[in-house]
Amino acid sequence: MQKIVDIGEAIRHPLRLKIIYLLSQREWYIYELAKELNVSRQVLYLHLKRLEKSGFVEGDLRLEDDDMRAKNFYRLKDFKIELGLEDLEKIF
């Protein structure tokens, strides 16, 4: 049951839904994604961590050839959410 609650909490915020949508198009460097969403990187990190905890996204820290600084890239993980009456009956 906790997994269902975690998923619900992860996708209930409009910004997190927009993050999921954008990440469905391609992976994003954290700085670019923050600019696209017009939010600070700190706020974006909080939302990404919530989505990561629920299994929607994953991050990758890497060095680019042209820039020796480590950069965080995020991508959407494959997922499917279904919840039916049978599932609720199993829980309760």
Biopython code that builds the backbone (N, CA, C, O; Angstrom):
import numpy as np
from Bio.PDB.StructureBuilder import StructureBuilder

atoms = [
    (1, "MET", "N", (0.822, -1.195, 0.000)),
    (1, "MET", "CA", (0.000, 0.000, 0.000)),
    (1, "MET", "C", (0.864, 1.257, 0.000)),
    (1, "MET", "O", (0.502, 2.258, -0.618)),
    (2, "GLN", "N", (1.999, 1.210, 0.686)),
    (2, "GLN", "CA", (2.868, 2.392, 0.747)),
    (2, "GLN", "C", (3.356, 2.786, -0.640)),
    (2, "GLN", "O", (3.509, 3.973, -0.928)),
    (3, "LYS", "N", (3.602, 1.799, -1.503)),
    (3, "LYS", "CA", (4.055, 2.081, -2.862)),
    (3, "LYS", "C", (3.002, 2.888, -3.629)),
    (3, "LYS", "O", (3.342, 3.811, -4.369)),
    (4, "ILE", "N", (1.736, 2.540, -3.453)),
    (4, "ILE", "CA", (0.651, 3.274, -4.114)),
    (4, "ILE", "C", (0.599, 4.710, -3.611)),
    (4, "ILE", "O", (0.419, 5.640, -4.397)),
    (5, "VAL", "N", (0.755, 4.891, -2.313)),
    (5, "VAL", "CA", (0.758, 6.234, -1.718)),
    (5, "VAL", "C", (1.942, 7.035, -2.255)),
    (5, "VAL", "O", (1.783, 8.203, -2.608)),
    (6, "ASP", "N", (3.124, 6.424, -2.323)),
    (6, "ASP", "CA", (4.320, 7.109, -2.836)),
    (6, "ASP", "C", (4.129, 7.555, -4.282)),
    (6, "ASP", "O", (4.508, 8.665, -4.655)),
    (7, "ILE", "N", (3.541, 6.685, -5.084)),
    (7, "ILE", "CA", (3.298, 7.035, -6.487)),
    (7, "ILE", "C", (2.315, 8.191, -6.579)),
    (7, "ILE", "O", (2.534, 9.133, -7.341)),
    (8, "GLY", "N", (1.236, 8.128, -5.812)),
    (8, "GLY", "CA", (0.250, 9.214, -5.813)),
    (8, "GLY", "C", (0.856, 10.539, -5.399)),
    (8, "GLY", "O", (0.582, 11.570, -6.013)),
    (9, "GLU", "N", (1.680, 10.519, -4.356)),
    (9, "GLU", "CA", (2.325, 11.749, -3.903)),
    (9, "GLU", "C", (3.304, 12.279, -4.944)),
    (9, "GLU", "O", (3.460, 13.490, -5.102)),
    (10, "ALA", "N", (3.960, 11.370, -5.649)),
    (10, "ALA", "CA", (4.942, 11.792, -6.649)),
    (10, "ALA", "C", (4.297, 12.496, -7.829)),
    (10, "ALA", "O", (4.849, 13.464, -8.353)),
    (11, "ILE", "N", (3.139, 12.024, -8.252)),
    (11, "ILE", "CA", (2.545, 12.603, -9.472)),
    (11, "ILE", "C", (1.442, 13.621, -9.203)),
    (11, "ILE", "O", (0.825, 14.119, -10.145)),
    (12, "ARG", "N", (1.184, 13.934, -7.951)),
    (12, "ARG", "CA", (0.088, 14.874, -7.671)),
    (12, "ARG", "C", (0.459, 16.331, -7.911)),
    (12, "ARG", "O", (-0.430, 17.175, -8.028)),
    (13, "HIS", "N", (1.742, 16.645, -7.987)),
    (13, "HIS", "CA", (2.162, 18.034, -8.173)),
    (13, "HIS", "C", (2.263, 18.354, -9.669)),
    (13, "HIS", "O", (2.878, 17.594, -10.416)),
    (14, "PRO", "N", (1.670, 19.461, -10.114)),
    (14, "PRO", "CA", (1.692, 19.802, -11.547)),
    (14, "PRO", "C", (3.099, 19.920, -12.127)),
    (14, "PRO", "O", (3.324, 19.540, -13.276)),
    (15, "LEU", "N", (4.043, 20.439, -11.350)),
    (15, "LEU", "CA", (5.405, 20.574, -11.861)),
    (15, "LEU", "C", (6.025, 19.196, -12.101)),
    (15, "LEU", "O", (6.749, 19.004, -13.078)),
    (16, "ARG", "N", (5.749, 18.248, -11.225)),
    (16, "ARG", "CA", (6.295, 16.905, -11.419)),
    (16, "ARG", "C", (5.685, 16.238, -12.658)),
    (16, "ARG", "O", (6.369, 15.497, -13.364)),
    (17, "LEU", "N", (4.426, 16.496, -12.915)),
    (17, "LEU", "CA", (3.819, 15.967, -14.144)),
    (17, "LEU", "C", (4.479, 16.560, -15.385)),
    (17, "LEU", "O", (4.687, 15.863, -16.378)),
    (18, "LYS", "N", (4.805, 17.851, -15.323)),
    (18, "LYS", "CA", (5.482, 18.492, -16.461)),
    (18, "LYS", "C", (6.896, 17.931, -16.614)),
    (18, "LYS", "O", (7.369, 17.744, -17.735)),
    (19, "ILE", "N", (7.572, 17.662, -15.495)),
    (19, "ILE", "CA", (8.903, 17.053, -15.554)),
    (19, "ILE", "C", (8.818, 15.688, -16.227)),
    (19, "ILE", "O", (9.634, 15.370, -17.092)),
    (20, "ILE", "N", (7.844, 14.891, -15.840)),
    (20, "ILE", "CA", (7.660, 13.570, -16.454)),
    (20, "ILE", "C", (7.435, 13.721, -17.955)),
    (20, "ILE", "O", (8.015, 12.981, -18.749)),
    (21, "TYR", "N", (6.599, 14.671, -18.342)),
    (21, "TYR", "CA", (6.338, 14.897, -19.761)),
    (21, "TYR", "C", (7.629, 15.268, -20.501)),
    (21, "TYR", "O", (7.940, 14.678, -21.536)),
    (22, "LEU", "N", (8.378, 16.236, -19.976)),
    (22, "LEU", "CA", (9.602, 16.675, -20.651)),
    (22, "LEU", "C", (10.627, 15.544, -20.733)),
    (22, "LEU", "O", (11.295, 15.381, -21.754)),
    (23, "LEU", "N", (10.747, 14.774, -19.671)),
    (23, "LEU", "CA", (11.709, 13.671, -19.678)),
    (23, "LEU", "C", (11.263, 12.534, -20.595)),
    (23, "LEU", "O", (12.078, 11.697, -20.982)),
    (24, "SER", "N", (9.979, 12.498, -20.944)),
    (24, "SER", "CA", (9.527, 11.477, -21.891)),
    (24, "SER", "C", (10.022, 11.787, -23.306)),
    (24, "SER", "O", (10.058, 10.905, -24.164)),
    (25, "GLN", "N", (10.401, 13.035, -23.540)),
    (25, "GLN", "CA", (10.885, 13.453, -24.852)),
    (25, "GLN", "C", (12.368, 13.132, -25.051)),
    (25, "GLN", "O", (12.795, 12.737, -26.136)),
    (26, "ARG", "N", (13.151, 13.313, -23.962)),
    (26, "ARG", "CA", (14.603, 13.089, -24.031)),
    (26, "ARG", "C", (15.183, 13.232, -22.628)),
    (26, "ARG", "O", (14.477, 13.636, -21.704)),
    (27, "GLU", "N", (16.459, 12.903, -22.463)),
    (27, "GLU", "CA", (17.091, 13.158, -21.171)),
    (27, "GLU", "C", (17.507, 14.626, -21.119)),
    (27, "GLU", "O", (17.758, 15.252, -22.149)),
    (28, "TRP", "N", (17.573, 15.155, -19.918)),
    (28, "TRP", "CA", (17.873, 16.572, -19.731)),
    (28, "TRP", "C", (19.005, 16.754, -18.734)),
    (28, "TRP", "O", (19.094, 16.044, -17.732)),
    (29, "TYR", "N", (19.860, 17.711, -19.025)),
    (29, "TYR", "CA", (20.852, 18.197, -18.077)),
    (29, "TYR", "C", (20.090, 19.070, -17.076)),
    (29, "TYR", "O", (19.235, 19.866, -17.466)),
    (30, "ILE", "N", (20.396, 18.922, -15.807)),
    (30, "ILE", "CA", (19.632, 19.583, -14.743)),
    (30, "ILE", "C", (19.513, 21.092, -14.955)),
    (30, "ILE", "O", (18.448, 21.666, -14.724)),
    (31, "TYR", "N", (20.583, 21.732, -15.388)),
    (31, "TYR", "CA", (20.570, 23.183, -15.597)),
    (31, "TYR", "C", (19.589, 23.566, -16.712)),
    (31, "TYR", "O", (18.823, 24.519, -16.570)),
    (32, "GLU", "N", (19.618, 22.816, -17.819)),
    (32, "GLU", "CA", (18.703, 23.090, -18.936)),
    (32, "GLU", "C", (17.252, 22.875, -18.535)),
    (32, "GLU", "O", (16.373, 23.657, -18.900)),
    (33, "LEU", "N", (17.011, 21.812, -17.784)),
    (33, "LEU", "CA", (15.647, 21.508, -17.353)),
    (33, "LEU", "C", (15.115, 22.589, -16.415)),
    (33, "LEU", "O", (13.955, 22.989, -16.519)),
    (34, "ALA", "N", (15.955, 23.057, -15.506)),
    (34, "ALA", "CA", (15.547, 24.134, -14.601)),
    (34, "ALA", "C", (15.200, 25.404, -15.391)),
    (34, "ALA", "O", (14.218, 26.081, -15.085)),
    (35, "LYS", "N", (16.006, 25.719, -16.399)),
    (35, "LYS", "CA", (15.724, 26.891, -17.245)),
    (35, "LYS", "C", (14.409, 26.719, -17.995)),
    (35, "LYS", "O", (13.601, 27.645, -18.064)),
    (36, "GLU", "N", (14.201, 25.546, -18.549)),
    (36, "GLU", "CA", (12.972, 25.267, -19.309)),
    (36, "GLU", "C", (11.732, 25.410, -18.429)),
    (36, "GLU", "O", (10.698, 25.909, -18.875)),
    (37, "LEU", "N", (11.844, 24.970, -17.183)),
    (37, "LEU", "CA", (10.711, 25.010, -16.254)),
    (37, "LEU", "C", (10.618, 26.325, -15.487)),
    (37, "LEU", "O", (9.641, 26.572, -14.780)),
    (38, "ASN", "N", (11.630, 27.157, -15.632)),
    (38, "ASN", "CA", (11.680, 28.448, -14.938)),
    (38, "ASN", "C", (11.623, 28.285, -13.409)),
    (38, "ASN", "O", (10.883, 28.985, -12.717)),
    (39, "VAL", "N", (12.428, 27.337, -12.909)),
    (39, "VAL", "CA", (12.556, 27.117, -11.468)),
    (39, "VAL", "C", (14.041, 27.026, -11.127)),
    (39, "VAL", "O", (14.877, 26.805, -12.004)),
    (40, "SER", "N", (14.355, 27.194, -9.864)),
    (40, "SER", "CA", (15.756, 27.071, -9.441)),
    (40, "SER", "C", (16.172, 25.600, -9.488)),
    (40, "SER", "O", (15.330, 24.704, -9.432)),
    (41, "ARG", "N", (17.457, 25.369, -9.591)),
    (41, "ARG", "CA", (17.952, 23.993, -9.592)),
    (41, "ARG", "C", (17.639, 23.302, -8.263)),
    (41, "ARG", "O", (17.374, 22.100, -8.232)),
    (42, "GLN", "N", (17.669, 24.059, -7.174)),
    (42, "GLN", "CA", (17.372, 23.479, -5.861)),
    (42, "GLN", "C", (15.939, 22.949, -5.796)),
    (42, "GLN", "O", (15.698, 21.843, -5.312)),
    (43, "VAL", "N", (15.001, 23.745, -6.287)),
    (43, "VAL", "CA", (13.585, 23.319, -6.316)),
    (43, "VAL", "C", (13.434, 22.113, -7.232)),
    (43, "VAL", "O", (12.739, 21.153, -6.897)),
    (44, "LEU", "N", (14.082, 22.165, -8.382)),
    (44, "LEU", "CA", (14.000, 21.057, -9.326)),
    (44, "LEU", "C", (14.568, 19.776, -8.716)),
    (44, "LEU", "O", (13.984, 18.705, -8.879)),
    (45, "TYR", "N", (15.695, 19.875, -8.019)),
    (45, "TYR", "CA", (16.283, 18.703, -7.364)),
    (45, "TYR", "C", (15.292, 18.058, -6.396)),
    (45, "TYR", "O", (15.178, 16.833, -6.352)),
    (46, "LEU", "N", (14.588, 18.863, -5.632)),
    (46, "LEU", "CA", (13.608, 18.310, -4.685)),
    (46, "LEU", "C", (12.536, 17.500, -5.407)),
    (46, "LEU", "O", (12.176, 16.405, -4.973)),
    (47, "HIS", "N", (12.037, 18.040, -6.494)),
    (47, "HIS", "CA", (11.010, 17.337, -7.266)),
    (47, "HIS", "C", (11.571, 16.077, -7.937)),
    (47, "HIS", "O", (10.912, 15.037, -7.968)),
    (48, "LEU", "N", (12.777, 16.180, -8.466)),
    (48, "LEU", "CA", (13.386, 15.018, -9.106)),
    (48, "LEU", "C", (13.661, 13.906, -8.102)),
    (48, "LEU", "O", (13.492, 12.728, -8.418)),
    (49, "LYS", "N", (14.078, 14.266, -6.911)),
    (49, "LYS", "CA", (14.338, 13.264, -5.872)),
    (49, "LYS", "C", (13.047, 12.520, -5.515)),
    (49, "LYS", "O", (13.070, 11.307, -5.304)),
    (50, "ARG", "N", (11.932, 13.237, -5.446)),
    (50, "ARG", "CA", (10.636, 12.600, -5.159)),
    (50, "ARG", "C", (10.269, 11.632, -6.279)),
    (50, "ARG", "O", (9.805, 10.521, -6.022)),
    (51, "LEU", "N", (10.480, 12.062, -7.529)),
    (51, "LEU", "CA", (10.182, 11.197, -8.669)),
    (51, "LEU", "C", (11.137, 10.003, -8.727)),
    (51, "LEU", "O", (10.741, 8.903, -9.112)),
    (52, "GLU", "N", (12.377, 10.224, -8.347)),
    (52, "GLU", "CA", (13.360, 9.141, -8.335)),
    (52, "GLU", "C", (13.005, 8.104, -7.268)),
    (52, "GLU", "O", (13.102, 6.900, -7.506)),
    (53, "LYS", "N", (12.597, 8.577, -6.102)),
    (53, "LYS", "CA", (12.208, 7.683, -5.003)),
    (53, "LYS", "C", (11.038, 6.786, -5.407)),
    (53, "LYS", "O", (10.960, 5.633, -4.982)),
    (54, "SER", "N", (10.145, 7.309, -6.215)),
    (54, "SER", "CA", (8.964, 6.556, -6.649)),
    (54, "SER", "C", (9.222, 5.730, -7.901)),
    (54, "SER", "O", (8.327, 5.025, -8.369)),
    (55, "GLY", "N", (10.418, 5.805, -8.445)),
    (55, "GLY", "CA", (10.777, 4.968, -9.582)),
    (55, "GLY", "C", (10.434, 5.512, -10.953)),
    (55, "GLY", "O", (10.444, 4.767, -11.933)),
    (56, "PHE", "N", (10.129, 6.808, -11.042)),
    (56, "PHE", "CA", (9.772, 7.388, -12.328)),
    (56, "PHE", "C", (10.981, 7.858, -13.133)),
    (56, "PHE", "O", (10.987, 7.755, -14.360)),
    (57, "VAL", "N", (11.993, 8.368, -12.460)),
    (57, "VAL", "CA", (13.158, 8.922, -13.151)),
    (57, "VAL", "C", (14.442, 8.357, -12.553)),
    (57, "VAL", "O", (14.451, 7.811, -11.450)),
    (58, "GLU", "N", (15.520, 8.506, -13.312)),
    (58, "GLU", "CA", (16.831, 8.159, -12.798)),
    (58, "GLU", "C", (17.830, 9.203, -13.262)),
    (58, "GLU", "O", (17.716, 9.761, -14.354)),
    (59, "GLY", "N", (18.802, 9.452, -12.414)),
    (59, "GLY", "CA", (19.825, 10.430, -12.713)),
    (59, "GLY", "C", (21.138, 9.753, -13.049)),
    (59, "GLY", "O", (21.389, 8.606, -12.678)),
    (60, "ASP", "N", (21.966, 10.497, -13.762)),
    (60, "ASP", "CA", (23.258, 9.998, -14.192)),
    (60, "ASP", "C", (24.254, 11.143, -14.103)),
    (60, "ASP", "O", (24.083, 12.172, -14.758)),
    (61, "LEU", "N", (25.285, 10.970, -13.300)),
    (61, "LEU", "CA", (26.340, 11.979, -13.168)),
    (61, "LEU", "C", (27.446, 11.610, -14.136)),
    (61, "LEU", "O", (27.976, 10.500, -14.087)),
    (62, "ARG", "N", (27.802, 12.546, -15.024)),
    (62, "ARG", "CA", (28.830, 12.215, -16.014)),
    (62, "ARG", "C", (29.680, 13.422, -16.383)),
    (62, "ARG", "O", (29.304, 14.574, -16.169)),
    (63, "LEU", "N", (30.833, 13.109, -16.942)),
    (63, "LEU", "CA", (31.739, 14.129, -17.472)),
    (63, "LEU", "C", (31.552, 14.187, -18.985)),
    (63, "LEU", "O", (31.578, 13.160, -19.663)),
    (64, "GLU", "N", (31.369, 15.372, -19.494)),
    (64, "GLU", "CA", (31.269, 15.553, -20.937)),
    (64, "GLU", "C", (32.673, 15.750, -21.506)),
    (64, "GLU", "O", (33.556, 16.252, -20.811)),
    (65, "ASP", "N", (32.884, 15.362, -22.752)),
    (65, "ASP", "CA", (34.201, 15.486, -23.375)),
    (65, "ASP", "C", (34.680, 16.924, -23.453)),
    (65, "ASP", "O", (35.863, 17.199, -23.255)),
    (66, "ASP", "N", (33.766, 17.845, -23.739)),
    (66, "ASP", "CA", (34.144, 19.242, -23.926)),
    (66, "ASP", "C", (34.139, 20.048, -22.630)),
    (66, "ASP", "O", (34.526, 21.217, -22.639)),
    (67, "ASP", "N", (33.714, 19.455, -21.524)),
    (67, "ASP", "CA", (33.616, 20.168, -20.251)),
    (67, "ASP", "C", (33.932, 19.180, -19.134)),
    (67, "ASP", "O", (33.224, 18.186, -18.974)),
    (68, "MET", "N", (34.956, 19.429, -18.380)),
    (68, "MET", "CA", (35.409, 18.465, -17.383)),
    (68, "MET", "C", (34.632, 18.534, -16.067)),
    (68, "MET", "O", (34.981, 17.834, -15.117)),
    (69, "ARG", "N", (33.595, 19.356, -15.993)),
    (69, "ARG", "CA", (32.750, 19.379, -14.798)),
    (69, "ARG", "C", (31.750, 18.238, -14.848)),
    (69, "ARG", "O", (31.260, 17.869, -15.915)),
    (70, "ALA", "N", (31.457, 17.687, -13.685)),
    (70, "ALA", "CA", (30.437, 16.638, -13.609)),
    (70, "ALA", "C", (29.065, 17.275, -13.796)),
    (70, "ALA", "O", (28.778, 18.323, -13.218)),
    (71, "LYS", "N", (28.230, 16.646, -14.595)),
    (71, "LYS", "CA", (26.884, 17.159, -14.874)),
    (71, "LYS", "C", (25.860, 16.079, -14.571)),
    (71, "LYS", "O", (26.072, 14.902, -14.862)),
    (72, "ASN", "N", (24.742, 16.501, -13.980)),
    (72, "ASN", "CA", (23.638, 15.590, -13.690)),
    (72, "ASN", "C", (22.656, 15.593, -14.849)),
    (72, "ASN", "O", (22.117, 16.635, -15.220)),
    (73, "PHE", "N", (22.433, 14.419, -15.412)),
    (73, "PHE", "CA", (21.427, 14.243, -16.446)),
    (73, "PHE", "C", (20.328, 13.356, -15.883)),
    (73, "PHE", "O", (20.604, 12.419, -15.134)),
    (74, "TYR", "N", (19.090, 13.650, -16.240)),
    (74, "TYR", "CA", (17.963, 12.848, -15.791)),
    (74, "TYR", "C", (17.189, 12.329, -16.985)),
    (74, "TYR", "O", (17.082, 12.994, -18.016)),
    (75, "ARG", "N", (16.651, 11.128, -16.827)),
    (75, "ARG", "CA", (15.829, 10.514, -17.867)),
    (75, "ARG", "C", (14.657, 9.790, -17.210)),
    (75, "ARG", "O", (14.700, 9.424, -16.035)),
    (76, "LEU", "N", (13.631, 9.602, -17.992)),
    (76, "LEU", "CA", (12.435, 8.909, -17.527)),
    (76, "LEU", "C", (12.652, 7.406, -17.614)),
    (76, "LEU", "O", (13.182, 6.903, -18.604)),
    (77, "LYS", "N", (12.244, 6.700, -16.583)),
    (77, "LYS", "CA", (12.266, 5.239, -16.613)),
    (77, "LYS", "C", (10.946, 4.755, -17.179)),
    (77, "LYS", "O", (9.925, 5.436, -17.080)),
    (78, "ASP", "N", (10.976, 3.583, -17.768)),
    (78, "ASP", "CA", (9.757, 2.992, -18.303)),
    (78, "ASP", "C", (8.823, 2.629, -17.144)),
    (78, "ASP", "O", (9.252, 1.996, -16.179)),
    (79, "PHE", "N", (7.568, 3.020, -17.234)),
    (79, "PHE", "CA", (6.622, 2.693, -16.173)),
    (79, "PHE", "C", (5.213, 2.572, -16.732)),
    (79, "PHE", "O", (4.894, 3.080, -17.807)),
    (80, "LYS", "N", (4.395, 1.889, -15.968)),
    (80, "LYS", "CA", (2.973, 1.763, -16.277)),
    (80, "LYS", "C", (2.248, 1.689, -14.947)),
    (80, "LYS", "O", (2.620, 0.905, -14.074)),
    (81, "ILE", "N", (1.223, 2.497, -14.793)),
    (81, "ILE", "CA", (0.465, 2.538, -13.544)),
    (81, "ILE", "C", (-0.952, 2.063, -13.814)),
    (81, "ILE", "O", (-1.654, 2.604, -14.669)),
    (82, "GLU", "N", (-1.356, 1.051, -13.077)),
    (82, "GLU", "CA", (-2.727, 0.561, -13.146)),
    (82, "GLU", "C", (-3.186, 0.282, -11.717)),
    (82, "GLU", "O", (-2.436, -0.272, -10.914)),
    (83, "LEU", "N", (-4.391, 0.659, -11.415)),
    (83, "LEU", "CA", (-4.975, 0.379, -10.113)),
    (83, "LEU", "C", (-6.448, 0.080, -10.327)),
    (83, "LEU", "O", (-7.220, 0.933, -10.763)),
    (84, "GLY", "N", (-6.813, -1.139, -10.012)),
    (84, "GLY", "CA", (-8.201, -1.554, -10.204)),
    (84, "GLY", "C", (-8.840, -1.981, -8.901)),
    (84, "GLY", "O", (-8.196, -2.003, -7.852)),
    (85, "LEU", "N", (-10.107, -2.317, -8.979)),
    (85, "LEU", "CA", (-10.835, -2.759, -7.795)),
    (85, "LEU", "C", (-10.208, -4.008, -7.180)),
    (85, "LEU", "O", (-10.160, -4.143, -5.958)),
    (86, "GLU", "N", (-9.735, -4.911, -8.016)),
    (86, "GLU", "CA", (-9.087, -6.118, -7.500)),
    (86, "GLU", "C", (-7.865, -5.764, -6.649)),
    (86, "GLU", "O", (-7.617, -6.382, -5.613)),
    (87, "ASP", "N", (-7.110, -4.766, -7.097)),
    (87, "ASP", "CA", (-5.934, -4.335, -6.337)),
    (87, "ASP", "C", (-6.348, -3.788, -4.981)),
    (87, "ASP", "O", (-5.716, -4.088, -3.968)),
    (88, "LEU", "N", (-7.403, -2.990, -4.958)),
    (88, "LEU", "CA", (-7.880, -2.426, -3.698)),
    (88, "LEU", "C", (-8.410, -3.517, -2.760)),
    (88, "LEU", "O", (-8.222, -3.452, -1.545)),
    (89, "GLU", "N", (-9.060, -4.498, -3.335)),
    (89, "GLU", "CA", (-9.572, -5.606, -2.520)),
    (89, "GLU", "C", (-8.434, -6.396, -1.889)),
    (89, "GLU", "O", (-8.573, -6.870, -0.761)),
    (90, "LYS", "N", (-7.329, -6.546, -2.577)),
    (90, "LYS", "CA", (-6.161, -7.234, -2.022)),
    (90, "LYS", "C", (-5.556, -6.448, -0.863)),
    (90, "LYS", "O", (-5.068, -7.029, 0.106)),
    (91, "ILE", "N", (-5.593, -5.145, -0.970)),
    (91, "ILE", "CA", (-4.997, -4.291, 0.064)),
    (91, "ILE", "C", (-5.881, -4.252, 1.303)),
    (91, "ILE", "O", (-5.389, -4.344, 2.428)),
    (92, "PHE", "N", (-7.189, -4.116, 1.093)),
    (92, "PHE", "CA", (-8.104, -3.931, 2.223)),
    (92, "PHE", "C", (-8.908, -5.200, 2.502)),
    (92, "PHE", "O", (-9.728, -5.222, 3.420)),
]
sb = StructureBuilder()
sb.init_structure("model")
sb.init_model(0)
sb.init_chain("A")
sb.init_seg("    ")
for serial, (resi, resn, name, xyz) in enumerate(atoms, 1):
    if name == "N":
        sb.init_residue(resn, " ", resi, " ")
    sb.init_atom(name, np.array(xyz, "f"), 0.0, 1.0, " ", f" {name:<3s}", serial, name[0])
structure = sb.get_structure()
